[in-house]
Amino acid sequence: MSTVFMFPGQGSQAVGMGSDLFERYPDHIAEADAILGYSIKELCLENPDGSLNSTDYTQPALYTVDVISFLAKLEDEDITPDFVIGHSLGEYVALYAAGAFDFATGLKLVKKRGALMSAASGGGMAAILGMDADAVTTALADLGADSIDVANFNSPRQTVISGLKTDIDTFAPQLKERGAKRVVILPVSGAFHSRYMKSAADEFEAFLAGFSFGSLKIPCIANCSAEPYTDESISSNLIRQIYSSVRWIETVKGLRKQGADTFIEVGPGTVLSSLARQIK
């Protein structure tokens, strides 16, 4: 029997997140402010200009709140995870928890990742509910929508697709006629976790070349492969992750096979806890 810590990514942000933790970790917050050039506390608690929902601000904010939530969890509950996983952006927090890099290094990576992903405009995404991934891919093929990729294999009842905005707006609603219970166009401007992010990934690869990483002390499962990270695969997996599907179903199932029976979401929201319950 083992415990998994799960760290949420974009979509879990909310005004007020981290409100009980900022005063508790002043050194981390001061470091974040210095790296980012603005007040992370003000962003999370007051959301000036609605910036919290803009990708280049969302990612550093979630990374910071997830990290201090993790530190508080360790201190308050005297619990150490046997495995760590994170959904998309959350994978950076999982790697931090596993010892791949310190807080500041992770934040610098996330800041760059958020900026690159924010600059990749013209894309769109949609959540397809009540329809498994096989049915979604079959329906997209029948519609001739081969320009659309599956971005997130989230649960048997939730699949997220990604592509050019015009294609998402055209084809996603048609999936309701093919068996989807609901189709939700997501409020994003990029085709995240799809082939359209390859140029952003290439730029990120050049940026990553300036960093080195530590040895992992806790097993961390990669979004892009649903396989454990190795010390040698940190850079390559983080590059692939930008344009590859998030294989969340395989990740959770694989951990269950290894005896994981307790999945704890660390950070704002309950999205990942809900997904884990749907994955048997």
N, C-alpha and C positions, 0 to 999 in steps of 0.2 A: 504494500500500500504506500502511495506517495502523493505528494502535494505539488500542484502546478500553480505558479503565479502567472496571471494573464494581464497584459498591459494594453489598454485601449488606444486606438488611433483616431484619426480625423473623423468627425461625426459625433464624438463623445464630449466635445467641448461645450461648456455652458458658463454663462456669466455667473461669477461667484465661486467658481471652482478653486480649491486650494485656500479658501478664506481662513480656515482654521490652522493652516500650516505655514504661511509666509513668515509670521513672527517667530516661529519655532526654528526656522533654518535661515537666519539672516545672512550667513556667509554664502550659501548657495544663491540666494536672491541677489546679493550684491554682485556676485560673479556673473550671474545671468544678465543683470542690467549693464554691466561693463561690456560684455560680449555683444549684446543686442543693440545697445545704444538707446534703450528706452526702458521704462519701468514695467517689468513683467507683472508686478502686483497690480498696478493700475490697469494694465491690459485685461487681466483676468477678472478683476472685481468691478471695473467701471466700463470696460469695453468702449473706449473712446472711438468715435466715428464708425462704430460697428466692425472694427478691425479684427476682432476675435475670430470671425468666420472667413477671413481671408487667408488662404493657404500659407502664405509666407509668414503670417503671424500665428495662425493656428498651431503649426507644427512645433515651434519653439515653446509656446505656451503649454501644450499638452505634454511635451517632453519634460519640462520643468515640474509641472504638477504631478505627473506620474512618478518622477524620481523622488520628490519629497514625500509623496504618499507611500512609496516603497520603504524609504528610510523610517518613516513613522510606524509602519507595519512591523518592521523588524524590531524596533525599540519597544513598542507597546505590547506586542503579543509573543515576543521571544520565539518566533517561528522562522525557519529557514526553508525555502522551497527546494524540492528535489529537481524540478525542471522550471524553466522560464520560457514563456512565449509572448509575442506581442503582435498585434494586428497592424500591419503596414507601419506607420510611424511608431507604433508601440514596440516594434522589434528593436528599436534603438535603446529603449529603456530596458528591455530584456537583456540586451548585450551589456549595458551598463551594470545591471544587477549581476551578470555572470562574470564581470571583471575584465571585459574587453577594452574598456577605456574609462577614464574618469569623467566626472560630470561636465567639466568645461569642454573637453574634446567632443563628447557626444553632442553638446549644444552647438558647437561650431559646425559639426556635420549636418545636424538637423536644420540649422539656419540656412546653409547652402542648399540643402535638398528642397526646403520649402520655397526658396527663391527660384530655383530652377523649375520646379513643378508649377509654381504660380505663373511663370513666364510662358509656359506651354499652353497657349490659349487655343480656342476653336474646337475644343473637345467637349464631350458630355458623358454622363453616366446615368444608369437607371437601375434601381433595385427591382428585381422580379420576384414577387412573393407567391408562395403556394405552388411552386413549380421547381422540380429539381434540375440540376445543371444539364443532365443528359437531354431532358425534354426541351430545355432552353436552346441548347446548341442544335438540336434537330429542327426546332421551329425556325431558328435563324437561317439554317441552311435551306429549308423549304421556302423561305421568303427571299432567298438570294442575298441575304445580308452578310456576305462573307467579309465585309469591311469592319465588322463588330467583333470584339474579343470578349471573353469572360474574364472579368477583372478579379472577382472574389467568389470563391467557392465557400460561402459562409456557413451554410447549413443545408440540410435536405429541403428546407422550405424557403431558402433565401439565396438567390444568385444575383450578383451585380455584373452588369455588362458595361462596356466602355468603347467609345469610338468617336468619330467626328460628330459634332453636335447635330448637324443636319440629318445624319443617319440615325442617331439615337432618337431624335424627335419624330422621324418617319417610322422606324421599325418597332421601337419599344412598345408603343400603344397597341400594335397589332398582336403582341404576345397575349393580350387578354382574350383574343378570339381563339388562341391556341392552347388555352388552359390555365393561364396565370390568374390568380385570384385578384392581385393588385399589381399595378406598375407605377412606381414612384420615380419620377425624374429628379435626380439629385441636384442640389444647388452648388454645383462645381463648374469650373470653366475649363478644366483639363480632362483628357482621356487617361486618367491615372491607371496604372497597372495594365497597360496595353502596348501594342507595337508603336503607337504614336508617341510614346515617351522615350524611345530609343536615343534620340539626339540629346535629351536631358541627361540620360544615363551616361552617355559618352562624355559629356561635360563633367559630370559628377566623378567619373573614373579619373579624369585628370586632376581633380581636386583631391581625391582620396590618396593620390600618389604621395602627397606630402605628410601622410600620417602613418604611424605604426601602432600596432595593437598588442594588448597583453594576452596571456593565456587564459582560457575560459575555466572558471572554477565550478560552474553549474552548467549542466547540459541545456543548450538553447536550440530550439528547432527553427529552421529557416522557413519563411513564408514561401519562397520560390520553389522549394524542393520537398518540403515536409520531412526533411532529413536533418539530423543534428549538424550544427556548425562544427567545423574544426578550426583550430587556431589559424590554419593556412587559408581558410575559405571566407574569412570575414569580409575582406574587400570585395571579392568576386560576388558573394551573395548580396551585399548591399547594392552593388551596381545592378545585378539582375533583378533585384526586388522592384526597382522603379518601373520596369516594363513587363514584368512577369505577373501571372495570376497569384493571388493570395490563396494558398491551398489549406484553408482553415479546417475543413472537414477531415482531410487526411491527417493533419497535425493532431487534432484532438483524438481521432480514432487510434492513431499510432501510439499516443501516450496512454490511452486506456489499455491497449494491449500490453504495455509495459508495466501495468499495475497502478497507474495513476487513478485515484478515486476521489480526490478533492481538488476542485478547480476554483481558485480564488482570484477575483478581479481586483486589481490594485490600480486606483485612479478614478476619475469621474465616471459616473454612469453605470449601467448594468447591461450594456449591449452584449458583451462577450459571455457573461453568465447565462443570458438567455440563449445565445447560440449553442453554448456547451450543453445545455439541457436538451436541445433538439438533436444533438449528435449522439447516436447510440453506439 
